[in-house]
Amino acid sequence: MQLIVKGLLLAILLQGGVFMAHAQQKPIRLAVAGMTHGHISFILGRADKGDFQLVGLFETNRELVQKLAKRYQFSENLAYNHLEDMLDKVKPEAVVAFGSIFDHLAVVEACAPRGIHVMVEKPLAVSMKHATRMAELARKHSIQLLTDYETSWYPTTAQAFKMVNEAKFAGTVRKVVIHDGHKGPKEIGCDPVFLEWLTDPVLNGGGAMVDFGCYGANLMTALTKGEKPLSVTAVTHQFKPDIYPKVDDEATIVVSYREAQCIIQASWNWPFNRKDMEIYGDNGYVVSVNKNELRARGAGMSHEKTTNITAADVMVYEDPFCYFADVIRGKIGVAPFGLYSLENNLQVVAILDAARKSAKTGKSVVFQK
């Protein structure tokens, strides 16, 4: 009994040492560029983590700043009307962008020459023209430029990739079907300041096809380790023109590869929220139903098996900003064509560009070899 107690005390002391070391580590000076994105709560709601110190905010909508300051208990004095002024006065080490997708380029143009690392919300950019310029700046000034997707922190995503790529559970991958969407941004109650640009073809780059199609392109690019598609074919619909008059609210994108096909279904019309992925090989399949539930059946299995996967099972980051902090500190490297990586997300934008063109012309877009 004494040995057990001593063991528990030692574990607690060791764990305390880990927390103490983390607490003593100087937090990264962080600024926020834009606050109109509905995911702004992801960063403002984690002030107690200790890995970042919020030193500045850029947002021209003062009413929004006041509302968020009251909700998340930060000082309105942190907010600036001009991005460059904010960067020069507070000198952040890192910036997270929570404005429109169109504004991502301006954020990188301001941050990269100042040596400030950037993380944007998905997707990376509204077009390849913007994405290419952003990549040039990031590489020239040696900054990290990461893109955050909710599915990047799903334990089931990491487990599915591990089973398919490392364990070869499903055999050779032939078909991947990815569903992402919900009832629609207005229907689920998105804030009007978010809706204003999310449903604008210039500021968001499109509707459901961009908002949710980017997830599938990101996942498939990681799954194939950056394999270039052969072609992209897309069909979009506008089932609710009275609500979304300027953009599509339904999209299906077929991305063809040398040995596989990926079907990306993006929707603002589904009756329930969903983010799931089905991977089919010639020997079996793996389905990530949601963040934690995974279904699979392989060769020799008489029936499908359902497993609950946690972050501890696969050692995945469940907080994208923890990942961002560790990348900045050099604790981890960004895997080539990994979910957050610049290489991956350049290809995502290329797929979305091709999908827009295909939907508009009614023809497949062939990628150059």
C-alpha positions in Angstrom: 0.0 0.0 0.0 2.9 2.4 0.9 4.5 1.7 -2.5 1.3 2.6 -4.3 0.9 5.8 -2.3 4.5 6.7 -2.9 4.1 6.0 -6.6 1.0 8.2 -6.8 2.8 11.0 -5.0 5.8 10.8 -7.4 3.5 10.9 -10.4 1.7 14.0 -9.0 5.1 15.7 -8.3 6.3 14.8 -11.8 3.1 16.0 -13.4 3.3 19.2 -11.3 6.9 19.7 -12.6 5.6 19.5 -16.2 2.9 22.1 -15.5 5.4 24.3 -13.7 7.8 24.2 -16.6 5.0 25.0 -18.9 3.8 27.9 -16.7 7.4 29.3 -16.5 7.8 29.3 -20.3 7.4 32.8 -21.6 4.0 33.0 -23.5 4.1 33.9 -27.2 2.9 37.4 -28.0 -0.2 37.0 -30.1 -2.4 39.4 -32.0 -5.7 38.8 -33.7 -6.3 40.2 -37.3 -10.0 40.5 -37.9 -12.8 39.4 -35.6 -15.8 38.9 -37.8 -15.3 35.1 -38.3 -17.7 33.0 -36.3 -14.8 30.9 -35.0 -13.3 33.8 -33.1 -14.4 32.1 -29.9 -11.7 29.4 -30.6 -9.0 31.9 -29.7 -10.7 34.4 -27.3 -12.2 31.5 -25.3 -8.8 30.0 -24.3 -7.2 32.9 -22.5 -6.3 30.7 -19.5 -4.1 28.3 -21.5 -0.9 30.3 -20.8 0.9 29.6 -24.1 -0.1 32.9 -25.7 -0.4 36.4 -24.4 -3.0 38.5 -26.3 -1.3 41.8 -27.0 -3.4 43.3 -29.8 -6.5 43.1 -31.9 -7.3 44.6 -35.3 -11.0 45.2 -36.1 -12.7 48.2 -37.6 -16.2 47.2 -36.4 -16.2 48.9 -32.9 -19.6 47.6 -32.0 -18.3 44.1 -32.6 -15.2 44.8 -30.5 -17.3 46.0 -27.6 -19.6 43.0 -27.7 -16.7 40.5 -27.8 -14.8 42.5 -25.1 -17.7 42.1 -22.8 -18.2 38.4 -23.6 -14.6 37.4 -23.3 -13.4 39.9 -20.7 -10.6 41.7 -22.6 -9.8 45.4 -22.7 -11.1 47.4 -25.6 -7.8 49.2 -25.5 -6.2 46.2 -27.2 -8.2 47.0 -30.4 -6.8 49.0 -33.3 -8.4 50.4 -36.4 -5.3 49.7 -38.6 -3.5 46.4 -38.9 0.0 47.9 -39.6 -0.3 50.3 -36.6 -1.3 47.4 -34.3 1.6 45.3 -35.5 4.2 48.0 -35.1 3.0 49.1 -31.6 2.4 45.8 -29.9 5.1 43.7 -31.9 3.5 40.3 -31.8 5.4 37.1 -32.6 2.3 35.5 -34.1 -1.0 36.5 -35.6 -4.2 34.5 -36.1 -6.6 35.7 -38.8 -10.3 35.8 -38.1 -11.6 38.1 -40.8 -12.8 37.2 -44.3 -10.9 34.7 -46.5 -10.2 37.6 -48.9 -8.4 39.4 -46.1 -5.9 36.6 -45.5 -3.6 38.0 -48.2 -3.5 41.5 -46.6 -2.7 39.9 -43.2 0.2 37.9 -44.6 1.4 41.0 -46.6 1.5 42.9 -43.3 3.0 40.2 -41.1 5.5 38.4 -43.3 8.0 41.3 -43.8 7.8 41.9 -40.0 8.7 38.2 -39.4 5.4 37.4 -37.7 4.1 33.9 -38.0 0.5 33.5 -39.2 -2.4 31.0 -38.8 -5.5 31.5 -40.8 -8.9 29.8 -40.6 -9.7 27.5 -43.5 -9.3 27.8 -46.4 -5.9 29.5 -47.0 -7.1 31.9 -49.7 -9.9 32.8 -52.1 -7.9 32.0 -55.2 -4.6 30.7 -56.4 -3.5 34.2 -57.2 -3.9 35.1 -53.5 -2.5 31.8 -52.3 0.6 32.0 -54.5 1.4 35.5 -53.3 1.0 34.5 -49.7 3.3 31.5 -50.1 5.9 33.6 -51.8 5.9 36.1 -48.9 5.9 33.3 -46.2 8.9 31.6 -47.8 10.8 34.8 -48.5 10.5 36.0 -44.9 10.8 32.5 -43.3 7.6 32.6 -41.4 5.2 29.8 -40.6 1.9 30.1 -42.5 -0.6 27.5 -41.3 -4.3 26.8 -42.0 -6.7 25.6 -39.3 -9.5 23.1 -40.0 -11.7 21.5 -37.3 -11.1 18.0 -38.8 -7.3 18.5 -38.3 -7.8 18.0 -34.5 -10.2 15.0 -34.8 -8.6 11.9 -33.2 -10.5 9.8 -35.8 -8.8 11.6 -38.6 -5.4 10.7 -37.2 -6.5 7.1 -36.6 -8.0 6.7 -40.0 -4.8 7.9 -41.7 -2.7 5.7 -39.5 -4.7 2.6 -40.3 -4.8 3.3 -44.0 -1.2 4.6 -44.5 0.8 2.7 -41.9 -1.1 -0.5 -41.2 -2.5 -0.8 -44.7 -5.7 -1.9 -43.1 -7.8 -1.2 -46.2 -5.3 -2.2 -48.8 -4.9 0.1 -51.8 -7.2 3.1 -51.5 -9.7 3.4 -54.4 -12.5 5.7 -53.2 -12.8 8.4 -50.5 -16.1 10.0 -49.8 -16.1 13.1 -47.6 -19.2 14.9 -46.3 -19.1 18.3 -44.6 -21.9 20.7 -43.9 -25.0 21.7 -42.0 -28.5 23.3 -42.5 -26.9 26.6 -43.7 -25.1 29.4 -41.9 -28.2 31.6 -41.5 -30.3 28.6 -40.4 -27.8 27.6 -37.7 -27.7 31.2 -36.4 -24.4 32.6 -37.6 -23.8 36.2 -36.6 -24.8 38.8 -39.2 -21.3 40.2 -39.4 -20.0 36.7 -40.3 -22.9 36.0 -42.7 -22.1 39.3 -44.6 -18.9 38.0 -46.0 -19.4 34.3 -45.7 -22.2 34.5 -48.4 -20.2 36.9 -50.6 -18.5 35.3 -53.7 -15.6 37.8 -53.5 -14.9 37.9 -49.8 -15.4 34.1 -49.2 -14.6 32.9 -52.7 -17.9 31.0 -53.0 -20.6 29.4 -50.9 -20.9 25.9 -49.6 -18.3 24.7 -52.1 -15.6 26.8 -50.5 -16.9 26.8 -47.0 -17.1 23.0 -46.7 -15.4 21.7 -49.9 -12.1 22.8 -48.6 -12.2 20.1 -45.8 -12.3 17.3 -48.3 -9.6 18.7 -50.5 -7.4 19.1 -47.4 -8.0 15.6 -46.1 -7.5 13.9 -49.4 -4.3 15.9 -50.1 -2.9 14.7 -46.7 -4.1 11.2 -47.3 -2.3 11.0 -50.7 0.8 12.8 -49.3 0.4 15.6 -51.8 -0.4 13.6 -55.0 -1.5 15.9 -57.7 -5.0 15.2 -59.1 -5.6 14.3 -62.7 -8.8 16.2 -62.9 -11.6 18.0 -61.0 -15.3 17.9 -61.9 -17.8 19.8 -59.9 -21.6 20.5 -59.8 -23.2 23.2 -57.7 -26.8 24.1 -56.9 -28.6 27.1 -55.5 -31.5 25.5 -53.7 -32.1 28.6 -51.5 -31.6 31.7 -53.7 -33.9 33.7 -51.5 -31.4 33.2 -48.6 -28.1 32.9 -50.5 -28.7 34.8 -53.7 -25.0 35.3 -54.6 -23.4 31.9 -53.9 -24.0 28.2 -54.2 -25.4 26.3 -51.2 -24.8 22.8 -52.5 -21.8 21.3 -54.2 -20.3 17.9 -55.2 -16.7 17.8 -56.3 -15.1 14.7 -57.9 -11.3 14.7 -57.7 -9.7 12.0 -59.8 -6.2 10.5 -59.1 -4.1 7.9 -60.8 -5.4 5.0 -58.6 -8.2 6.6 -56.6 -11.3 8.9 -56.7 -12.4 11.4 -54.1 -16.0 12.6 -53.8 -16.4 15.7 -51.8 -20.0 16.6 -50.8 -20.3 20.1 -49.3 -23.7 21.4 -48.2 -25.7 24.1 -46.6 -28.8 22.0 -46.9 -28.3 18.9 -44.7 -30.8 18.4 -41.8 -28.0 17.9 -39.3 -24.4 19.0 -38.9 -21.9 16.5 -40.2 -18.2 16.1 -40.8 -17.3 12.5 -41.7 -15.0 10.6 -44.0 -15.2 7.2 -45.7 -12.1 5.6 -47.0 -12.5 2.4 -49.2 -9.7 0.2 -50.3 -9.6 -3.1 -52.1 -9.3 -5.0 -48.8 -11.5 -3.0 -46.4 -12.8 0.4 -45.3 -12.4 2.9 -42.5 -15.1 5.5 -41.7 -14.6 8.4 -39.3 -18.2 9.1 -38.2 -17.3 12.1 -36.1 -14.6 13.4 -33.9 -14.4 10.2 -31.8 -16.4 7.4 -33.4 -14.6 5.2 -36.0 -16.0 2.3 -37.9 -13.9 -0.2 -39.8 -14.0 -3.6 -41.5 -10.9 -5.3 -43.0 -10.1 -8.5 -44.8 -11.0 -11.5 -42.7 -13.4 -9.6 -40.4 -16.9 -11.1 -40.4 -18.4 -7.8 -39.3 -17.8 -4.1 -38.9 -16.1 -2.9 -35.7 -16.9 0.4 -34.0 -14.2 2.1 -31.8 -14.1 5.2 -29.7 -10.9 7.1 -30.4 -9.5 9.8 -28.1 -6.6 12.2 -28.5 -4.5 10.1 -26.0 -4.9 7.1 -28.3 -3.3 8.8 -31.3 -1.3 11.6 -29.7 -3.1 14.3 -31.8 -3.3 18.0 -30.9 -7.0 18.8 -30.0 -6.2 22.5 -29.9 -4.9 24.1 -33.1 -3.3 26.9 -31.2 -1.2 24.5 -29.0 0.0 23.1 -32.3 0.8 26.6 -33.6 2.7 27.4 -30.4 4.8 24.3 -30.6 5.6 24.9 -34.3 6.7 28.5 -33.5 8.9 27.3 -30.6 10.5 24.6 -32.8 9.2 21.8 -30.7 7.6 20.1 -33.7 8.0 20.4 -37.5 5.1 20.7 -39.9 4.9 17.5 -41.9 5.1 17.9 -45.7 1.6 18.0 -47.0 0.3 17.7 -43.4 -3.2 19.0 -42.7 -1.9 22.4 -41.5 0.9 22.8 -44.0 1.3 25.4 -46.6 2.0 22.8 -49.4 -1.2 21.0 -48.6 -3.3 24.2 -48.5 -1.9 25.5 -51.8 -3.2 22.3 -53.4 -6.5 22.8 -51.6 -6.9 26.2 -53.2 -5.9 24.8 -56.6 -8.6 22.1 -56.3 -11.2 24.7 -55.3 -10.2 27.0 -58.2 -10.7 24.0 -60.6 -14.0 23.1 -59.0 -15.3 26.7 -59.5 -14.3 26.6 -63.1 -15.8 23.2 -63.7 -19.1 24.1 -62.1 -19.2 27.3 -64.3 -18.3 25.6 -67.6 -19.9 22.2 -67.1 -16.6 20.5 -68.0 -13.9 18.7 -66.1 -10.7 20.6 -65.4 -7.6 18.6 -66.2 -4.5 19.3 -64.2 -1.2 19.7 -66.1 1.3 17.0 -65.5 
